[in-house]
Every structure is written in structure tokens, then in C-alpha cells.
Amino acid sequence: MPEKILIIGSSGQIGTELVISLRKIYGNDNVIASDIRPSSKEVMNSGPFEELDIMNEKLLRKIVQHYKINQVYLLAALLSATAEKNIALGWELNMRSHSHVLDLAKDGLIKKIFWPSSIAVFGPTTPKNNTPQYTIMEPNTVYGITKLAGERWNEYYFNNFGVDVRSLRYPGLIGWKGSPGGGTTDYAVDIFHQAIKHRKFESFLSENTKLPMMYMSDAIRATIQLMRAPKKQVKIRSSYNLAGISFTPKEISKEISKHIPKFEVSYNSDFRQKIADSWPCSINDEHAQNDWNWELKYDLKKLTADMIKNLKNI
Ligand code: NAD
């Protein structure tokens, strides 16, 4: 049976790139994009798109049956900073969307699910450096709480109903195609745009706030690699730690300055500082390396050079 894939939340930062990568592998017509708003031109013009509000379970099931979908990537969510401003919607959207998709598999309509978690599952009591896969997890943001509940939900559905759900705890993601959707690590994308346009940037995180980040092409590769791994290699069903690279606003500014001389950065922390301070500085992802051979390609130097080259060409 051919793979028929539905991406929910295709207009966001990750969806914009993931849809195109999956269409290259599985064929344009086999990857159906969906969102409550139109996706990028590249996504809209290269294959099917359905307008879908993931809260509408009936319509979700109709689309799944119509296209004979067998895999779902659920990307729709309210991100860390946005969810703190609307906790009711954060809880409602992040939890219900997840149940709607897990139930598709429980009811035998689809075979495989990708659902992303985040470093936001960790909290202020988690060890900050080289954070292990299994550790204290007491998130104190609504986003982190929904992600941790989601991870437990994944494992529950796997253990009790045999649902083949796979997940990664993404660090902050940096890419040049899609715009970030309201997370605490968004500064690391905006800094490139501002550096190229104005040679100036005001960071909403303090200069020494170290967070784990990852270049989008590595994140997309990890996602697809995990989804294509043989079932027996996927030993963790809650969600895998994914380390990426850890740096501070000061360190990325210094790297950008090598390409854009006279780049000036100022610091003015806002409410997102508190969220960032509750997250780890660096992550240990040896389980991903050992179970399905994960290997990172982009360090800070390569990521910076690639971002600047691509953004200058737009
Ligand atoms: P995003 O905010 O850029 O995109 C989310 C998309 O979901 C948007 O296009 C939005 O229109 C859509 N959406 C919102 N409500 C919807 C609804 N009711 N029905 C259908 N679609 C709806 O987010 P992203 O950065 O692409 O993240 C995707 C997933 O990855 C999320 O689960 C997020 O928590 C996770 N994640 C992202 C990062 C990151 O740095 N980008 C890091 C960790 C985890």
C-alpha cells in the first residue's frame, strides 16, 4: 500500500519545510497539507491542500478516509510564548488535537503518527546541563505541561492500543523558509533577518541565556529518519531527546558578526526570559544516536553561514 500522509499545521515553521521534503520522497499527490490558513506558495502549488481545523474531529476523519491516509504528522499547536498568553486555548488545542489523531490510529484508520514534543517538557528542577532522557520533569508553562501530558498519552496509546506513535523533543528550531510561530527561541531566527536588514538587533533574552537549538534541515532529517526507522528500533514511545547545538544570544551574535561586520546587539529581556530560564542549557541525545543512528550535521558555524547565504538570496 502506498504511503498517504496528512500534515496537520502545514503553514507553520516546520510544516513549510516538512511538506516539501516528504513530497520529494513520497510524491506530491501522496502528501496532503492542511491548516486553518493557507500554506506557503511552494506548498500550495506542489500538491493537495485541505483547510482543516484540527478541533473538528468529524472533518479530520472525512479527510483521512477520502485520501486513504495512513500516516499523520500533527504539527498544529500553540507554542510556548503564545500559549502563556492564552492558557485555555493552549491546553484545549494541544491536548484535543493530540487525542483526535491518536484515536484515528486506535480506531484502525491510520498506521503511524508523528507528534512533536519539546525541551519545554523540562522545568526548573531538571538538571540543566547534558539533560538526560530520563530525569525530573516538572514543567511550569502551559505549553510544557501539555507536551509532558502528550508524551505520557503517546506511551499510554502505544502500550494499551499498539498505536505506532513516534516523537522527538525538538530544541528551538532555526530555518530560513518559515516564520517562527510564537516560541521562546524565536529570537534565534529573527536575529538573522534583523542582522541582514538593519545590522541591529534587540534580543528578548539576556546575552548569556544558553538554550539547545537545531538547524531546520537537521530537524526535518531527524523527523523523517525516525518515521522511517524499523518499528523495533523505536524503543522510546514517549519522545526522544534531541540535542542540537547549545549557544547564547551573545555567541550567535559573534558568529553572525563574522559575516556581517558592525552588527550591533542590545538586550532587553521580556516575559520569555522566565520561560527560557526554566529550560535546560544542553541535552543528552544518546538514545536517539544508539536506537536509530541519529547524527547531527550543522554546528553553529555551518548553521550561521547557511542561514545568511539563503536569506540573502530571497
Ligand atoms: P507554528 O506555530 O509555526 O505552526 C503551527 C501551525 O498550526 C500554524 O500554521 C497554525 O496555523 C496551525 N494551526 C493552529 N491552530 C490550528 C487548528 N486548530 N487546526 C489546524 N491547524 C492549526 O509551529 P511550528 O514551529 O511549526 O511547530 C510545530 C510543532 O512542533 C508544534 O507541536 C510545536 O510545539 C513543535 N515544536 C516546535 C519547535 C520550534 O522551534 N519551532 C520546537 C519544539 C517543538
Boltz pocket constraint, residues with backbone or C-beta under 6 A from the ligand:
constraints:
  - pocket:
      binder: B
      contacts: [[A, 8], [A, 9], [A, 10], [A, 11], [A, 12], [A, 13], [A, 14], [A, 15], [A, 34], [A, 35], [A, 36], [A, 37], [A, 52], [A, 53], [A, 54], [A, 55], [A, 74], [A, 75], [A, 76], [A, 77], [A, 78], [A, 79], [A, 93], [A, 116], [A, 117], [A, 118], [A, 119], [A, 169], [A, 170], [A, 171], [A, 172], [A, 173], [A, 174], [A, 179], [A, 180], [A, 181], [A, 182], [A, 183], [A, 185]]
      max_distance: 6.0
